[in-house]
Amino acid sequence: MRRWLLSPSVAVPHARYEWVLPPFARVVHSTEGWSSTRANSMGLLDDELRVPRAPVRALLLGDSYAEALQVARRDNFSSVAERRMPGLEVVNAGLSGREPLDYADWLEEFGPALAPDVVVVQVNAGDLVELARPANLARLARSRAAEPAPARSEGPPARMARRFLRGSALATAAWQRVRLVAIEWRRQPPTPFRAHRSGRARLAPDGELADPRLAAILDSLHVRLAAGSPRLLYLYLPAVDYFAPAPGYGDERAAKVWHDFAARNHVTLLDMFEPFRAEFRRTGRPLHGFSNSVLGTGHMNAAGHRLTGERLARAIAEAMR
């Protein structure tokens, strides 16, 4: 199991980012797609920084879509972008469970040492729900670079459970499956004869997207991110309803929120919906999902990463002009 299906839980608790990967940790993933990879000396699922420094260094901040454990490292969109643009190095700081406030904190802490020429912020519909949570409003109001979060406190049962998960791939696999089922149940409890819309995003209910504070929250977050980068671009990875009569957004209202944000702040938003839809119409193959999960849902497959990496390389080249 450790070698071919799933590594034991390797993440360790962190006061600021909740969870981080230790340097050189090995990660095997098989719940969607498959990959086996190692973290670098910074605890990032990426290669070591290039020496000498690449002519163009981009920093990618994102969640599990940027982390891209579902495909081999050479096939993820940051690696594809590097191959499409000579002289480009993409430092991939994506990690599952991260959210935009974590990106701002990470950029404030590590950005000065990395000195990226371009910062790419990967976003999606679920980020809007995270930002609108009451607990995040106070967090956004202060700079966590100046005021570190208190250390996490763990009781004996939690410490014992973490030790057990770190030692057993079987226990980790069972825990992840139970957690996924619980999350799905909370989002949409099963009912008899429920219609299934495979591309419909359930992470951003309309009520939360209508929160009048959301625009101001996004604008404040952008101010923090822009302070740490001379060039900033946002990469929106949408849900796609591949199986509707006419393929469309699975998260249309969320996409509009991000487009309105980009227009207000005069920033580049690379929305992958139209490229995804055009490619699906051309090939008939969804750019999300895997044969060991559900085609058309979940994270991007290799085809989705290839297309995203190609478009991202063009956007970075345009930003460097």
Secondary structure as UniProt FT lines:
FT   TURN            2..5
FT   STRAND          12..14
FT   TURN            15..17
FT   STRAND          18..20
FT   TURN            23..24
FT   STRAND          26..29
FT   STRAND          35..38
FT   TURN            41..42
FT   STRAND          56..61
FT   HELIX           64..67
FT   TURN            69..70
FT   HELIX           73..75
FT   HELIX           77..84
FT   TURN            86..87
FT   STRAND          88..92
FT   TURN            96..97
FT   HELIX           100..114
FT   STRAND          118..123
FT   HELIX           125..132
FT   HELIX           134..141
FT   TURN            144..146
FT   HELIX           156..167
FT   HELIX           169..187
FT   TURN            192..193
FT   TURN            198..199
FT   HELIX           206..209
FT   TURN            212..213
FT   HELIX           214..227
FT   STRAND          232..236
FT   STRAND          240..241
FT   TURN            242..243
FT   STRAND          248..249
FT   HELIX           252..265
FT   STRAND          268..271
FT   HELIX           273..283
FT   TURN            291..292
FT   TURN            295..296
FT   HELIX           302..319
//
